[in-house]
Amino acid sequence: FWLKRVSITALRSTAPCTHPSPPRRFTLEFATMAVAPADKRKIVKKRMTKFSRFQADRFKRMNPAWRKPRGIDCRVRRRFKGVTLMPNIGYG
């Protein structure tokens, strides 16, 4: 590549400094800033309620924390209309 990387301190004037602090390197602040939108929109979540375990409302001994249904005839696992929804990647 034909351009050489040159430090900014080497390009500054060689006049002696009057203050005792060490020379600072010049940084381009505007080059590191990200572009921000003028109006930040609120992210609308697809679902606000928690996913509860299938049939946990029918039995007191069942923990309502979500467990994936694995039965061969389970309507929730087969995703029938009108049954409990299963969590998937689209509910982020």
C-alpha positions as protocol buffer text, in pm:
chain_id: "A"
residue {
  index: 1
  type: PHE
  ca { x: 0 y: 0 z: 0 }
}
residue {
  index: 2
  type: TRP
  ca { x: 150 y: 331 z: -102 }
}
residue {
  index: 3
  type: LEU
  ca { x: 28 y: 543 z: 194 }
}
residue {
  index: 4
  type: LYS
  ca { x: 232 y: 529 z: 513 }
}
residue {
  index: 5
  type: ARG
  ca { x: 82 y: 558 z: 858 }
}
residue {
  index: 6
  type: VAL
  ca { x: 227 y: 871 z: 1018 }
}
residue {
  index: 7
  type: SER
  ca { x: 163 y: 970 z: 1377 }
}
residue {
  index: 8
  type: ILE
  ca { x: 3 y: 1309 z: 1432 }
}
residue {
  index: 9
  type: THR
  ca { x: 267 y: 1407 z: 1689 }
}
residue {
  index: 10
  type: ALA
  ca { x: 535 y: 1382 z: 1420 }
}
residue {
  index: 11
  type: LEU
  ca { x: 335 y: 1619 z: 1197 }
}
residue {
  index: 12
  type: ARG
  ca { x: 293 y: 1887 z: 1462 }
}
residue {
  index: 13
  type: SER
  ca { x: 526 y: 2184 z: 1477 }
}
residue {
  index: 14
  type: THR
  ca { x: 866 y: 2126 z: 1630 }
}
residue {
  index: 15
  type: ALA
  ca { x: 849 y: 2440 z: 1846 }
}
residue {
  index: 16
  type: PRO
  ca { x: 924 y: 2369 z: 2213 }
}
residue {
  index: 17
  type: CYS
  ca { x: 625 y: 2343 z: 2444 }
}
residue {
  index: 18
  type: THR
  ca { x: 580 y: 2601 z: 2717 }
}
residue {
  index: 19
  type: HIS
  ca { x: 369 y: 2383 z: 2946 }
}
residue {
  index: 20
  type: PRO
  ca { x: 517 y: 2086 z: 3135 }
}
residue {
  index: 21
  type: SER
  ca { x: 248 y: 1830 z: 3039 }
}
residue {
  index: 22
  type: PRO
  ca { x: 348 y: 1555 z: 2793 }
}
residue {
  index: 23
  type: PRO
  ca { x: 236 y: 1596 z: 2430 }
}
residue {
  index: 24
  type: ARG
  ca { x: -111 y: 1460 z: 2363 }
}
residue {
  index: 25
  type: ARG
  ca { x: -200 y: 1258 z: 2059 }
}
residue {
  index: 26
  type: PHE
  ca { x: -472 y: 1404 z: 1841 }
}
residue {
  index: 27
  type: THR
  ca { x: -775 y: 1176 z: 1813 }
}
residue {
  index: 28
  type: LEU
  ca { x: -1060 y: 1214 z: 1573 }
}
residue {
  index: 29
  type: GLU
  ca { x: -1368 y: 1209 z: 1796 }
}
residue {
  index: 30
  type: PHE
  ca { x: -1622 y: 1230 z: 1517 }
}
residue {
  index: 31
  type: ALA
  ca { x: -1488 y: 918 z: 1348 }
}
residue {
  index: 32
  type: THR
  ca { x: -1573 y: 693 z: 1644 }
}
residue {
  index: 33
  type: MET
  ca { x: -1925 y: 820 z: 1712 }
}
residue {
  index: 34
  type: ALA
  ca { x: -2217 y: 610 z: 1589 }
}
residue {
  index: 35
  type: VAL
  ca { x: -2507 y: 750 z: 1392 }
}
residue {
  index: 36
  type: ALA
  ca { x: -2818 y: 786 z: 1608 }
}
residue {
  index: 37
  type: PRO
  ca { x: -3176 y: 821 z: 1484 }
}
residue {
  index: 38
  type: ALA
  ca { x: -3358 y: 1150 z: 1540 }
}
residue {
  index: 39
  type: ASP
  ca { x: -3652 y: 975 z: 1710 }
}
residue {
  index: 40
  type: LYS
  ca { x: -3584 y: 651 z: 1894 }
}
residue {
  index: 41
  type: ARG
  ca { x: -3880 y: 419 z: 1855 }
}
residue {
  index: 42
  type: LYS
  ca { x: -3997 y: 196 z: 2136 }
}
residue {
  index: 43
  type: ILE
  ca { x: -3967 y: -176 z: 2064 }
}
residue {
  index: 44
  type: VAL
  ca { x: -4311 y: -336 z: 2081 }
}
residue {
  index: 45
  type: LYS
  ca { x: -4287 y: -686 z: 2219 }
}
residue {
  index: 46
  type: LYS
  ca { x: -4498 y: -958 z: 2060 }
}
residue {
  index: 47
  type: ARG
  ca { x: -4612 y: -1109 z: 2390 }
}
residue {
  index: 48
  type: MET
  ca { x: -4605 y: -972 z: 2744 }
}
residue {
  index: 49
  type: THR
  ca { x: -4750 y: -1263 z: 2943 }
}
residue {
  index: 50
  type: LYS
  ca { x: -4533 y: -1548 z: 3062 }
}
residue {
  index: 51
  type: PHE
  ca { x: -4555 y: -1888 z: 2900 }
}
residue {
  index: 52
  type: SER
  ca { x: -4702 y: -2129 z: 3152 }
}
residue {
  index: 53
  type: ARG
  ca { x: -4682 y: -2506 z: 3139 }
}
residue {
  index: 54
  type: PHE
  ca { x: -4957 y: -2690 z: 2954 }
}
residue {
  index: 55
  type: GLN
  ca { x: -5234 y: -2803 z: 3195 }
}
residue {
  index: 56
  type: ALA
  ca { x: -5057 y: -2644 z: 3496 }
}
residue {
  index: 57
  type: ASP
  ca { x: -5383 y: -2464 z: 3577 }
}
residue {
  index: 58
  type: ARG
  ca { x: -5564 y: -2797 z: 3616 }
}
residue {
  index: 59
  type: PHE
  ca { x: -5327 y: -2960 z: 3865 }
}
residue {
  index: 60
  type: LYS
  ca { x: -5196 y: -2801 z: 4183 }
}
residue {
  index: 61
  type: ARG
  ca { x: -4897 y: -3034 z: 4198 }
}
residue {
  index: 62
  type: MET
  ca { x: -4762 y: -2914 z: 3860 }
}
residue {
  index: 63
  type: ASN
  ca { x: -4508 y: -2635 z: 3852 }
}
residue {
  index: 64
  type: PRO
  ca { x: -4634 y: -2359 z: 3616 }
}
residue {
  index: 65
  type: ALA
  ca { x: -4282 y: -2301 z: 3478 }
}
residue {
  index: 66
  type: TRP
  ca { x: -4262 y: -2379 z: 3108 }
}
residue {
  index: 67
  type: ARG
  ca { x: -4170 y: -2731 z: 2998 }
}
residue {
  index: 68
  type: LYS
  ca { x: -4184 y: -2841 z: 2636 }
}
residue {
  index: 69
  type: PRO
  ca { x: -4464 y: -3092 z: 2575 }
}
residue {
  index: 70
  type: ARG
  ca { x: -4333 y: -3423 z: 2441 }
}
residue {
  index: 71
  type: GLY
  ca { x: -4640 y: -3641 z: 2418 }
}
residue {
  index: 72
  type: ILE
  ca { x: -4729 y: -3813 z: 2092 }
}
residue {
  index: 73
  type: ASP
  ca { x: -5087 y: -3686 z: 2097 }
}
residue {
  index: 74
  type: CYS
  ca { x: -5031 y: -3348 z: 2261 }
}
residue {
  index: 75
  type: ARG
  ca { x: -5230 y: -3068 z: 2096 }
}
residue {
  index: 76
  type: VAL
  ca { x: -4987 y: -2802 z: 2214 }
}
residue {
  index: 77
  type: ARG
  ca { x: -4687 y: -2979 z: 2062 }
}
residue {
  index: 78
  type: ARG
  ca { x: -4875 y: -3029 z: 1735 }
}
residue {
  index: 79
  type: ARG
  ca { x: -4974 y: -2659 z: 1739 }
}
residue {
  index: 80
  type: PHE
  ca { x: -5348 y: -2690 z: 1700 }
}
residue {
  index: 81
  type: LYS
  ca { x: -5559 y: -2377 z: 1680 }
}
residue {
  index: 82
  type: GLY
  ca { x: -5690 y: -2240 z: 2010 }
}
residue {
  index: 83
  type: VAL
  ca { x: -5447 y: -2417 z: 2244 }
}
residue {
  index: 84
  type: THR
  ca { x: -5158 y: -2293 z: 2458 }
}
residue {
  index: 85
  type: LEU
  ca { x: -4882 y: -2129 z: 2255 }
}
residue {
  index: 86
  type: MET
  ca { x: -4528 y: -2261 z: 2271 }
}
residue {
  index: 87
  type: PRO
  ca { x: -4237 y: -2019 z: 2301 }
}
residue {
  index: 88
  type: ASN
  ca { x: -4012 y: -1992 z: 1998 }
}
residue {
  index: 89
  type: ILE
  ca { x: -3750 y: -1761 z: 1859 }
}
residue {
  index: 90
  type: GLY
  ca { x: -4000 y: -1506 z: 1725 }
}
residue {
  index: 91
  type: TYR
  ca { x: -4115 y: -1393 z: 2071 }
}
residue {
  index: 92
  type: GLY
  ca { x: -3791 y: -1208 z: 2152 }
}
